[in-house]
């Protein structure tokens, strides 16, 4: 078989790639759209599919746009940058429908897609590795499936304040001749983490055992939006971006977010949605569909935003979160927002949920798990409980659908609401409301 050949792209893949066929065997190609005629090169052959590389587009789809980011192909962070925004939404709707059918057997109505009013410049946080480009230290990304560092001159999905600040930080790193992390020396800069809310920025430098100089810190603090500086020391290999040691260097300990007439304090390890405007829509929607409830559990509760959005619709709300910083923030946030009936505990979601449902009647469970979905213990805890309603928030249609397949043994799906939190990417947020089957 020739390595280079011309094929017609037939449909979308779940990761934003296009799918064509070679003798009925699918080939997955990044950067192409359905109905396009393309020349591709076969990179790898597997038992059931090929992986291809785009050489050229021979016949373009009218849905294609010429990407406005010069490194989008190499960076890989925005897999749909070459697709018109309304078509991105259609692709995500289609992918969600097909995944729900495939794994959960769900063929009923899906609510209209909740679009992002700002599909560019929406991202409120970045976690970018340091590397060298043209002999200078920069932040950037690693090229898809490689160790090749791509320096980032400008990112169009970052908020304007976040992106301007990131560039200034990089310039200061270059001025001070900062070094990229050297594993042998256990010294240098590994990752830049920035979070931006209401025009203020928290900066976390993930480094080796090196000390940040006073002059360097002063220069970073002189950047107008920067209100908080932390250093995370990491010398062990791990998936977690942060190391074991977290040091408050200067400025405020917390970053404060004001939204929906509430205030939320956020520490470096605390999670908040990457799109503030769409997060407000998401949480408002969850509040709107919450069934009448006396007692609500929110598992994977983060800084407690959802629990506080729904605080007027339940007599008692208990949040469960495994990250201590987030739990500390959540309990602070409950106090700040005068929600005495809302409190948060630190622990494993399944274990703590099981303890609670044995002691009291829980009307509604809200879950917002990581991309891996609910673990087996959590699913068993839910199925063995008397919890009447579930609101499942997911950023991964595949794990969501597989979990729904099991939950449907005891629960009916009442509604499915997709929300575009991550424009220019294949990711889609989904909120599902379920209620217990009546015997």
DRENDO-1510 file (C-alpha; in Angstrom, 1 decimal, always signed):
<recs>
REC; n; res; u; v; w
REC; 1; UNK; +0.0; +0.0; +0.0 .
REC; 2; UNK; +1.3; +3.5; -0.9 .
REC; 3; UNK; +2.0; +5.7; +2.0 .
REC; 4; UNK; +0.5; +8.8; +0.4 .
REC; 5; UNK; -3.1; +8.7; -1.0 .
REC; 6; UNK; -6.2; +10.7; -1.7 .
REC; 7; UNK; -9.3; +10.1; +0.4 .
REC; 8; UNK; -12.7; +11.7; +1.2 .
REC; 9; UNK; -13.3; +12.6; +4.8 .
REC; 10; UNK; -16.7; +11.2; +5.9 .
REC; 11; UNK; -17.3; +12.3; +9.5 .
REC; 12; UNK; -15.9; +13.8; +12.7 .
REC; 13; UNK; -13.9; +11.8; +15.3 .
REC; 14; UNK; -14.5; +12.5; +19.0 .
REC; 15; UNK; -11.2; +14.3; +19.3 .
REC; 16; UNK; -11.9; +16.8; +16.5 .
REC; 17; UNK; -10.1; +14.8; +13.8 .
REC; 18; UNK; -11.6; +13.8; +10.5 .
REC; 19; UNK; -12.3; +10.2; +9.6 .
REC; 20; UNK; -12.0; +8.7; +6.2 .
REC; 21; UNK; -11.8; +5.0; +5.0 .
REC; 22; UNK; -9.3; +2.9; +3.2 .
REC; 23; UNK; -10.9; -0.4; +2.2 .
REC; 24; UNK; -13.5; +0.1; +4.9 .
REC; 25; UNK; -10.8; +0.6; +7.5 .
REC; 26; UNK; -11.0; +4.0; +9.2 .
REC; 27; UNK; -8.1; +6.5; +9.1 .
REC; 28; UNK; -8.0; +9.3; +11.6 .
REC; 29; UNK; -6.5; +12.6; +10.4 .
REC; 30; UNK; -6.1; +15.8; +12.4 .
REC; 31; UNK; -6.9; +19.2; +10.8 .
REC; 32; UNK; -9.5; +18.0; +8.2 .
REC; 33; UNK; -13.3; +18.4; +8.0 .
REC; 34; UNK; -16.1; +16.1; +6.7 .
REC; 35; UNK; -16.7; +16.3; +2.9 .
REC; 36; UNK; -13.2; +17.4; +2.2 .
REC; 37; UNK; -11.0; +15.7; -0.4 .
REC; 38; UNK; -7.5; +15.4; +1.1 .
REC; 39; UNK; -4.1; +13.9; +0.4 .
REC; 40; UNK; -2.8; +12.1; +3.5 .
REC; 41; UNK; +0.2; +10.1; +4.5 .
REC; 42; UNK; -0.3; +6.9; +6.6 .
REC; 43; UNK; +1.8; +7.4; +9.7 .
REC; 44; UNK; +0.8; +4.3; +11.6 .
REC; 45; UNK; -1.3; +1.2; +10.9 .
REC; 46; UNK; -3.1; -0.6; +13.8 .
REC; 47; UNK; -5.3; -3.7; +13.7 .
REC; 48; UNK; -8.6; -1.8; +13.3 .
REC; 49; UNK; -7.6; +1.7; +12.0 .
REC; 50; UNK; -4.9; +3.9; +10.5 .
REC; 51; UNK; -3.5; +7.2; +11.8 .
REC; 52; UNK; -2.8; +9.6; +9.0 .
REC; 53; UNK; -1.1; +13.0; +8.5 .
REC; 54; UNK; -2.5; +15.7; +6.3 .
REC; 55; UNK; -0.4; +16.6; +3.3 .
REC; 56; UNK; -2.8; +19.0; +1.5 .
REC; 57; UNK; -6.5; +19.8; +1.2 .
REC; 58; UNK; -7.6; +19.3; -2.4 .
REC; 59; UNK; -11.2; +20.3; -2.0 .
REC; 60; UNK; -12.1; +22.5; +1.0 .
REC; 61; UNK; -15.3; +22.4; +3.0 .
REC; 62; UNK; -17.2; +25.6; +3.2 .
REC; 63; UNK; -17.1; +25.1; +7.0 .
REC; 64; UNK; -13.3; +25.6; +7.0 .
REC; 65; UNK; -11.8; +28.8; +8.1 .
REC; 66; UNK; -8.1; +29.7; +7.9 .
REC; 67; UNK; -6.9; +29.5; +11.4 .
REC; 68; UNK; -5.8; +32.8; +13.0 .
REC; 69; UNK; -3.2; +31.2; +15.2 .
REC; 70; UNK; +0.1; +30.6; +13.4 .
REC; 71; UNK; +1.1; +27.6; +15.7 .
REC; 72; UNK; -2.3; +25.9; +16.1 .
REC; 73; UNK; -1.3; +22.7; +14.3 .
REC; 74; UNK; +2.0; +22.3; +16.3 .
REC; 75; UNK; +0.5; +23.4; +19.6 .
REC; 76; UNK; -2.4; +21.0; +19.5 .
REC; 77; UNK; -4.3; +22.8; +22.2 .
REC; 78; UNK; -7.1; +24.1; +19.9 .
REC; 79; UNK; -8.0; +21.1; +17.7 .
REC; 80; UNK; -10.9; +23.0; +16.0 .
REC; 81; UNK; -9.2; +26.3; +15.3 .
REC; 82; UNK; -9.7; +25.7; +11.6 .
REC; 83; UNK; -13.5; +25.3; +11.9 .
REC; 84; UNK; -16.1; +28.1; +11.8 .
REC; 85; UNK; -17.6; +28.5; +15.3 .
REC; 86; UNK; -21.2; +27.5; +14.6 .
REC; 87; UNK; -19.8; +24.4; +12.9 .
REC; 88; UNK; -17.7; +23.6; +16.0 .
REC; 89; UNK; -20.9; +23.6; +18.0 .
REC; 90; UNK; -22.6; +21.3; +15.5 .
REC; 91; UNK; -19.7; +18.9; +15.6 .
REC; 92; UNK; -19.8; +18.8; +19.4 .
REC; 93; UNK; -23.6; +18.2; +19.4 .
REC; 94; UNK; -23.2; +15.4; +16.9 .
REC; 95; UNK; -20.4; +13.8; +18.9 .
REC; 96; UNK; -22.3; +14.0; +22.1 .
REC; 97; UNK; -25.4; +12.4; +20.5 .
REC; 98; UNK; -23.4; +9.6; +18.9 .
REC; 99; UNK; -21.6; +8.9; +22.2 .
REC; 100; UNK; -24.8; +8.8; +24.3 .
REC; 101; UNK; -26.3; +6.4; +21.8 .
REC; 102; UNK; -23.2; +4.2; +21.6 .
REC; 103; UNK; -22.5; +3.8; +25.3 .
REC; 104; UNK; -25.8; +4.7; +27.1 .
REC; 105; UNK; -28.4; +3.7; +24.5 .
REC; 106; UNK; -29.9; +7.2; +25.0 .
REC; 107; UNK; -31.7; +8.4; +21.8 .
REC; 108; UNK; -34.1; +11.0; +23.3 .
REC; 109; UNK; -34.0; +14.8; +23.0 .
REC; 110; UNK; -30.9; +16.8; +23.8 .
REC; 111; UNK; -31.4; +20.5; +24.7 .
REC; 112; UNK; -30.1; +23.1; +22.3 .
REC; 113; UNK; -26.4; +23.8; +22.6 .
REC; 114; UNK; -25.6; +26.6; +25.0 .
REC; 115; UNK; -23.0; +28.6; +23.0 .
REC; 116; UNK; -20.1; +30.7; +24.1 .
REC; 117; UNK; -20.7; +34.4; +23.5 .
REC; 118; UNK; -16.9; +34.9; +23.5 .
REC; 119; UNK; -15.3; +32.0; +21.6 .
REC; 120; UNK; -11.9; +33.8; +21.7 .
REC; 121; UNK; -10.2; +35.4; +24.7 .
REC; 122; UNK; -12.2; +33.4; +27.2 .
REC; 123; UNK; -9.7; +31.4; +29.1 .
REC; 124; UNK; -9.0; +32.6; +32.6 .
REC; 125; UNK; -6.0; +30.3; +33.4 .
REC; 126; UNK; -2.9; +28.8; +31.8 .
REC; 127; UNK; -0.5; +26.0; +32.7 .
REC; 128; UNK; +2.4; +26.3; +30.3 .
REC; 129; UNK; +5.8; +24.6; +30.4 .
REC; 130; UNK; +9.0; +26.6; +30.1 .
REC; 131; UNK; +11.4; +25.8; +27.3 .
REC; 132; UNK; +14.0; +27.4; +25.0 .
REC; 133; UNK; +13.1; +28.8; +21.6 .
REC; 134; UNK; +15.7; +30.7; +19.6 .
REC; 135; UNK; +18.0; +30.5; +22.6 .
REC; 136; UNK; +15.6; +32.3; +24.9 .
REC; 137; UNK; +13.5; +31.0; +27.8 .
REC; 138; UNK; +9.8; +31.1; +26.8 .
REC; 139; UNK; +6.5; +29.5; +27.8 .
REC; 140; UNK; +4.7; +27.3; +25.2 .
REC; 141; UNK; +3.5; +23.8; +24.4 .
REC; 142; UNK; +4.9; +20.5; +23.4 .
REC; 143; UNK; +4.1; +19.5; +19.8 .
REC; 144; UNK; +1.4; +16.8; +19.8 .
REC; 145; UNK; +2.8; +13.4; +20.6 .
REC; 146; UNK; +6.4; +14.7; +20.8 .
REC; 147; UNK; +9.0; +16.2; +23.1 .
REC; 148; UNK; +9.5; +19.1; +20.7 .
REC; 149; UNK; +8.9; +22.4; +22.5 .
REC; 150; UNK; +6.9; +25.1; +20.7 .
REC; 151; UNK; +7.5; +28.7; +22.0 .
REC; 152; UNK; +4.2; +30.7; +22.3 .
REC; 153; UNK; +4.4; +34.2; +21.0 .
REC; 154; UNK; +0.7; +34.9; +21.5 .
REC; 155; UNK; -2.4; +32.9; +22.5 .
REC; 156; UNK; -5.8; +34.1; +21.3 .
REC; 157; UNK; -7.9; +32.0; +23.7 .
REC; 158; UNK; -6.4; +33.5; +26.8 .
REC; 159; UNK; -8.1; +36.5; +28.3 .
REC; 160; UNK; -6.5; +39.8; +27.3 .
REC; 161; UNK; -5.3; +40.5; +30.8 .
REC; 162; UNK; -3.9; +36.9; +31.2 .
REC; 163; UNK; -2.1; +37.0; +27.9 .
REC; 164; UNK; -0.6; +40.4; +28.4 .
REC; 165; UNK; +0.7; +39.4; +31.9 .
REC; 166; UNK; +2.1; +36.1; +30.6 .
REC; 167; UNK; +4.2; +37.9; +28.0 .
REC; 168; UNK; +5.5; +40.4; +30.6 .
REC; 169; UNK; +6.4; +37.5; +32.9 .
REC; 170; UNK; +8.4; +35.8; +30.1 .
REC; 171; UNK; +10.2; +39.1; +29.4 .
REC; 172; UNK; +11.2; +39.3; +33.1 .
REC; 173; UNK; +12.4; +35.7; +33.0 .
REC; 174; UNK; +14.6; +36.6; +30.0 .
REC; 175; UNK; +15.8; +39.8; +31.7 .
REC; 176; UNK; +17.0; +37.8; +34.7 .
REC; 177; UNK; +18.5; +35.0; +32.6 .
REC; 178; UNK; +16.3; +32.4; +34.2 .
REC; 179; UNK; +17.1; +28.8; +33.3 .
REC; 180; UNK; +14.8; +26.0; +32.2 .
REC; 181; UNK; +14.6; +23.1; +34.7 .
REC; 182; UNK; +17.6; +20.8; +34.7 .
REC; 183; UNK; +16.7; +17.4; +36.2 .
REC; 184; UNK; +20.3; +16.6; +37.1 .
REC; 185; UNK; +20.7; +19.8; +39.1 .
REC; 186; UNK; +17.1; +19.8; +40.4 .
REC; 187; UNK; +17.1; +23.5; +39.5 .
REC; 188; UNK; +15.3; +25.8; +37.1 .
REC; 189; UNK; +11.8; +26.8; +35.9 .
REC; 190; UNK; +9.4; +24.0; +34.9 .
REC; 191; UNK; +5.9; +25.5; +34.5 .
REC; 192; UNK; +4.2; +28.8; +34.6 .
REC; 193; UNK; +0.7; +28.7; +36.1 .
REC; 194; UNK; -1.5; +31.9; +36.0 .
REC; 195; UNK; -5.1; +32.4; +37.0 .
REC; 196; UNK; -7.1; +35.6; +36.2 .
REC; 197; UNK; -10.3; +36.7; +37.8 .
REC; 198; UNK; -11.8; +40.2; +37.7 .
REC; 199; UNK; -8.6; +41.6; +36.2 .
REC; 200; UNK; -6.3; +40.3; +39.0 .
REC; 201; UNK; -3.8; +37.5; +38.5 .
REC; 202; UNK; -2.3; +34.8; +40.7 .
REC; 203; UNK; +1.1; +33.6; +39.5 .
REC; 204; UNK; +2.6; +30.2; +40.5 .
REC; 205; UNK; +6.1; +29.3; +39.4 .
REC; 206; UNK; +6.8; +25.6; +39.4 .
REC; 207; UNK; +10.5; +25.2; +39.8 .
REC; 208; UNK; +13.3; +23.0; +41.2 .
REC; 209; UNK; +15.0; +23.8; +44.5 .
REC; 210; UNK; +16.2; +27.2; +43.3 .
REC; 211; UNK; +15.3; +30.4; +45.2 .
REC; 212; UNK; +13.6; +33.3; +43.4 .
REC; 213; UNK; +15.6; +36.4; +43.9 .
REC; 214; UNK; +14.1; +39.5; +45.5 .
REC; 215; UNK; +14.8; +41.5; +42.4 .
REC; 216; UNK; +12.9; +39.0; +40.3 .
REC; 217; UNK; +10.0; +38.9; +42.7 .
REC; 218; UNK; +9.8; +42.7; +42.7 .
REC; 219; UNK; +9.8; +42.9; +38.9 .
REC; 220; UNK; +6.9; +40.3; +38.8 .
REC; 221; UNK; +4.9; +42.3; +41.5 .
REC; 222; UNK; +5.4; +45.5; +39.4 .
REC; 223; UNK; +3.2; +43.9; +36.7 .
REC; 224; UNK; -0.1; +45.7; +37.4 .
REC; 225; UNK; -2.6; +42.8; +37.5 .
REC; 226; UNK; -0.4; +40.5; +39.6 .
REC; 227; UNK; -1.7; +40.4; +43.2 .
REC; 228; UNK; -0.4; +37.0; +44.3 .
REC; 229; UNK; +2.9; +35.1; +43.8 .
REC; 230; UNK; +3.5; +31.5; +44.8 .
REC; 231; UNK; +6.4; +29.0; +44.2 .
REC; 232; UNK; +5.8; +25.2; +43.9 .
REC; 233; UNK; +9.0; +23.2; +44.3 .
REC; 234; UNK; +8.8; +20.0; +42.3 .
REC; 235; UNK; +11.7; +17.5; +41.9 .
REC; 236; UNK; +9.8; +14.2; +41.6 .
REC; 237; UNK; +8.2; +13.0; +38.4 .
REC; 238; UNK; +4.4; +13.1; +38.6 .
REC; 239; UNK; +1.3; +13.8; +36.5 .
REC; 240; UNK; +0.4; +16.6; +38.9 .
REC; 241; UNK; +1.7; +20.0; +37.7 .
REC; 242; UNK; +2.5; +21.0; +41.2 .
REC; 243; UNK; +5.2; +19.6; +43.5 .
REC; 244; UNK; +4.9; +18.6; +47.2 .
REC; 245; UNK; +6.0; +22.0; +48.5 .
REC; 246; UNK; +4.0; +25.2; +48.0 .
REC; 247; UNK; +5.4; +28.5; +49.2 .
REC; 248; UNK; +3.6; +31.8; +49.4 .
REC; 249; UNK; +6.1; +34.3; +48.0 .
REC; 250; UNK; +4.4; +37.7; +47.9 .
REC; 251; UNK; +1.1; +39.5; +47.7 .
REC; 252; UNK; -2.3; +38.0; +48.7 .
REC; 253; UNK; -2.5; +34.3; +49.6 .
REC; 254; UNK; -5.9; +34.0; +47.8 .
REC; 255; UNK; -7.1; +35.2; +44.4 .
REC; 256; UNK; -10.7; +36.5; +44.8 .
REC; 257; UNK; -13.4; +36.0; +42.2 .
REC; 258; UNK; -16.6; +38.1; +42.3 .
REC; 259; UNK; -19.6; +36.7; +40.4 .
REC; 260; UNK; -23.3; +36.3; +40.8 .
REC; 261; UNK; -23.3; +38.7; +43.8 .
REC; 262; UNK; -20.9; +36.4; +45.7 .
REC; 263; UNK; -17.2; +36.2; +46.5 .
REC; 264; UNK; -14.9; +33.2; +46.1 .
REC; 265; UNK; -11.4; +32.8; +47.5 .
REC; 266; UNK; -9.1; +30.6; +45.4 .
REC; 267; UNK; -5.7; +29.1; +46.5 .
REC; 268; UNK; -3.2; +27.8; +43.9 .
REC; 269; UNK; -4.4; +24.1; +44.1 .
REC; 270; UNK; -8.1; +25.0; +44.0 .
REC; 271; UNK; -9.9; +24.3; +40.8 .
REC; 272; UNK; -12.3; +26.6; +39.0 .
REC; 273; UNK; -13.8; +26.4; +35.5 .
REC; 274; UNK; -11.5; +27.8; +32.8 .
REC; 275; UNK; -14.2; +30.0; +31.4 .
REC; 276; UNK; -15.7; +32.4; +33.9 .
REC; 277; UNK; -18.6; +33.7; +31.8 .
REC; 278; UNK; -19.8; +30.2; +30.8 .
REC; 279; UNK; -19.2; +28.9; +34.4 .
REC; 280; UNK; -21.8; +31.4; +35.5 .
REC; 281; UNK; -24.2; +30.1; +32.9 .
REC; 282; UNK; -23.5; +26.5; +33.9 .
REC; 283; UNK; -24.0; +27.1; +37.6 .
REC; 284; UNK; -27.1; +29.2; +37.0 .
REC; 285; UNK; -28.5; +26.4; +34.9 .
REC; 286; UNK; -27.8; +23.8; +37.6 .
REC; 287; UNK; -29.6; +26.0; +40.1 .
REC; 288; UNK; -32.6; +26.3; +37.7 .
REC; 289; UNK; -33.0; +22.5; +37.3 .
REC; 290; UNK; -32.4; +21.5; +40.9 .
REC; 291; UNK; -35.4; +19.6; +42.2 .
REC; 292; UNK; -37.0; +20.6; +45.5 .
REC; 293; UNK; -34.5; +19.3; +48.1 .
REC; 294; UNK; -34.0; +19.5; +51.8 .
REC; 295; UNK; -30.5; +17.9; +51.7 .
REC; 296; UNK; -28.1; +18.1; +48.8 .
REC; 297; UNK; -24.6; +16.6; +48.5 .
REC; 298; UNK; -22.1; +18.1; +46.0 .
REC; 299; UNK; -19.3; +15.6; +45.3 .
REC; 300; UNK; -16.1; +16.9; +43.7 .
REC; 301; UNK; -17.1; +20.3; +45.0 .
REC; 302; UNK; -13.9; +22.3; +44.4 .
REC; 303; UNK; -14.2; +25.8; +46.0 .
REC; 304; UNK; -17.9; +25.3; +46.5 .
REC; 305; UNK; -19.2; +27.5; +43.7 .
REC; 306; UNK; -22.2; +25.2; +42.8 .
REC; 307; UNK; -23.2; +24.7; +46.4 .
REC; 308; UNK; -23.3; +28.4; +47.0 .
REC; 309; UNK; -25.2; +29.1; +43.8 .
REC; 310; UNK; -27.9; +26.7; +45.0 .
REC; 311; UNK; -27.8; +27.8; +48.7 .
REC; 312; UNK; -31.3; +29.2; +48.6 .
REC; 313; UNK; -32.9; +26.0; +47.3 .
REC; 314; UNK; -31.9; +23.6; +50.1 .
REC; 315; UNK; -32.0; +23.5; +53.9 .
REC; 316; UNK; -28.6; +21.6; +54.1 .
REC; 317; UNK; -25.8; +21.3; +51.6 .
REC; 318; UNK; -22.7; +19.2; +52.1 .
REC; 319; UNK; -19.7; +19.4; +49.7 .
REC; 320; UNK; -17.1; +16.7; +49.4 .
REC; 321; UNK; -13.6; +17.4; +47.9 .
REC; 322; UNK; -10.3; +15.6; +48.1 .
REC; 323; UNK; -8.0; +18.6; +47.7 .
REC; 324; UNK; -7.5; +20.3; +51.1 .
REC; 325; UNK; -6.8; +23.8; +49.6 .
REC; 326; UNK; -10.2; +23.7; +47.8 .
REC; 327; UNK; -12.0; +22.5; +51.0 .
REC; 328; UNK; -10.4; +25.4; +53.0 .
REC; 329; UNK; -11.5; +27.8; +50.3 .
REC; 330; UNK; -15.0; +26.3; +50.1 .
REC; 331; UNK; -15.6; +26.7; +53.9 .
REC; 332; UNK; -14.2; +30.2; +53.8 .
REC; 333; UNK; -16.5; +31.0; +50.8 .
REC; 334; UNK; -19.5; +29.7; +52.7 .
REC; 335; UNK; -18.8; +32.0; +55.6 .
REC; 336; UNK; -18.0; +35.0; +53.3 .
REC; 337; UNK; -21.4; +34.5; +51.6 .
REC; 338; UNK; -23.4; +33.9; +54.8 .
REC; 339; UNK; -24.3; +30.3; +54.0 .
REC; 340; UNK; -24.3; +28.7; +57.5 .
REC; 341; UNK; -26.2; +25.7; +56.2 .
REC; 342; UNK; -23.5; +24.9; +53.6 .
REC; 343; UNK; -20.3; +23.1; +54.7 .
REC; 344; UNK; -17.5; +21.1; +53.1 .
REC; 345; UNK; -15.5; +18.0; +54.1 .
REC; 346; UNK; -12.2; +16.7; +52.8 .
REC; 347; UNK; -12.1; +13.1; +51.6 .
REC; 348; UNK; -12.9; +10.5; +49.0 .
REC; 349; UNK; -16.2; +11.2; +47.3 .
REC; 350; UNK; -17.5; +7.6; +47.4 .
REC; 351; UNK; -16.5; +7.0; +51.1 .
REC; 352; UNK; -17.9; +10.2; +52.4 .
REC; 353; UNK; -21.0; +10.0; +50.4 .
REC; 354; UNK; -21.7; +6.5; +51.7 .
REC; 355; UNK; -21.3; +7.7; +55.3 .
REC; 356; UNK; -23.7; +10.6; +54.7 .
REC; 357; UNK; -26.5; +8.6; +53.0 .
REC; 358; UNK; -26.4; +6.0; +55.9 .
REC; 359; UNK; -27.0; +8.8; +58.4 .
REC; 360; UNK; -29.6; +11.0; +56.7 .
REC; 361; UNK; -32.0; +11.2; +53.7 .
REC; 362; UNK; -30.3; +12.9; +50.7 .
REC; 363; UNK; -32.7; +14.3; +48.1 .
REC; 364; UNK; -30.2; +15.3; +45.4 .
REC; 365; UNK; -26.6; +14.5; +44.6 .
REC; 366; UNK; -24.6; +16.8; +42.3 .
REC; 367; UNK; -21.4; +15.3; +40.8 .
REC; 368; UNK; -18.8; +17.1; +38.8 .
REC; 369; UNK; -16.0; +14.4; +38.5 .
REC; 370; UNK; -12.7; +14.6; +36.6 .
REC; 371; UNK; -12.5; +13.6; +33.0 .
REC; 372; UNK; -12.1; +9.9; +34.1 .
REC; 373; UNK; -15.7; +10.0; +35.4 .
REC; 374; UNK; -17.1; +8.3; +38.5 .
REC; 375; UNK; -15.1; +5.5; +39.9 .
REC; 376; UNK; -16.7; +2.1; +40.5 .
REC; 377; UNK; -17.1; +2.7; +44.3 .
REC; 378; UNK; -19.0; +5.9; +43.6 .
REC; 379; UNK; -21.3; +4.3; +41.1 .
REC; 380; UNK; -22.0; +1.5; +43.6 .
REC; 381; UNK; -22.6; +3.9; +46.4 .
REC; 382; UNK; -25.2; +5.8; +44.2 .
REC; 383; UNK; -27.0; +2.7; +43.0 .
REC; 384; UNK; -27.2; +1.3; +46.6 .
REC; 385; UNK; -28.5; +4.6; +48.0 .
REC; 386; UNK; -32.0; +6.1; +48.2 .
REC; 387; UNK; -30.9; +9.4; +46.6 .
REC; 388; UNK; -33.8; +10.6; +44.6 .
REC; 389; UNK; -32.2; +12.9; +42.0 .
REC; 390; UNK; -28.7; +13.3; +40.4 .
REC; 391; UNK; -27.3; +16.2; +38.5 .
REC; 392; UNK; -24.2; +14.9; +36.7 .
REC; 393; UNK; -21.9; +17.6; +35.2 .
REC; 394; UNK; -19.3; +16.2; +32.8 .
REC; 395; UNK; -16.5; +17.4; +30.6 .
REC; 396; UNK; -16.1; +14.1; +28.8 .
REC; 397; UNK; -19.0; +12.6; +26.8 .
REC; 398; UNK; -17.4; +9.1; +26.7 .
REC; 399; UNK; -17.0; +8.6; +30.5 .
REC; 400; UNK; -20.3; +10.4; +31.1 .
REC; 401; UNK; -22.1; +8.0; +28.7 .
REC; 402; UNK; -20.5; +4.9; +30.2 .
REC; 403; UNK; -21.5; +6.1; +33.7 .
REC; 404; UNK; -25.0; +6.8; +32.6 .
REC; 405; UNK; -25.3; +3.3; +31.2 .
REC; 406; UNK; -24.8; +1.9; +34.7 .
REC; 407; UNK; -26.8; +4.6; +36.5 .
REC; 408; UNK; -29.8; +3.8; +34.3 .
REC; 409; UNK; -30.3; +0.6; +36.2 .
REC; 410; UNK; -31.9; +2.7; +38.9 .
REC; 411; UNK; -32.4; +6.2; +37.3 .
REC; 412; UNK; -34.2; +7.7; +34.4 .
REC; 413; UNK; -32.6; +10.5; +32.3 .
REC; 414; UNK; -34.8; +13.6; +32.4 .
REC; 415; UNK; -32.7; +16.1; +30.5 .
REC; 416; UNK; -29.3; +16.6; +28.7 .
REC; 417; UNK; -27.9; +20.1; +28.3 .
REC; 418; UNK; -24.6; +20.6; +26.4 .
REC; 419; UNK; -22.6; +23.8; +27.1 .
REC; 420; UNK; -19.6; +25.2; +25.2 .
REC; 421; UNK; -17.0; +25.9; +27.8 .
REC; 422; UNK; -13.9; +25.3; +25.7 .
REC; 423; UNK; -14.4; +26.9; +22.3 .
REC; 424; UNK; -11.8; +26.1; +19.6 .
REC; 425; UNK; -11.4; +22.6; +21.2 .
REC; 426; UNK; -13.3; +19.3; +20.8 .
REC; 427; UNK; -14.4; +19.4; +24.5 .
REC; 428; UNK; -18.0; +19.8; +25.6 .
REC; 429; UNK; -19.5; +20.3; +29.0 .
REC; 430; UNK; -22.8; +18.4; +29.6 .
REC; 431; UNK; -25.3; +18.6; +32.4 .
REC; 432; UNK; -27.6; +15.6; +32.9 .
REC; 433; UNK; -30.6; +15.5; +35.3 .
REC; 434; UNK; -31.6; +12.0; +36.4 .
REC; 435; UNK; -34.4; +10.8; +38.8 .
REC; 436; UNK; -34.8; +7.5; +40.6 .
REC; 437; UNK; -37.0; +4.9; +38.9 .
REC; 438; UNK; -40.2; +4.4; +40.9 .
REC; 439; UNK; -40.8; +0.8; +41.8 .
</recs>
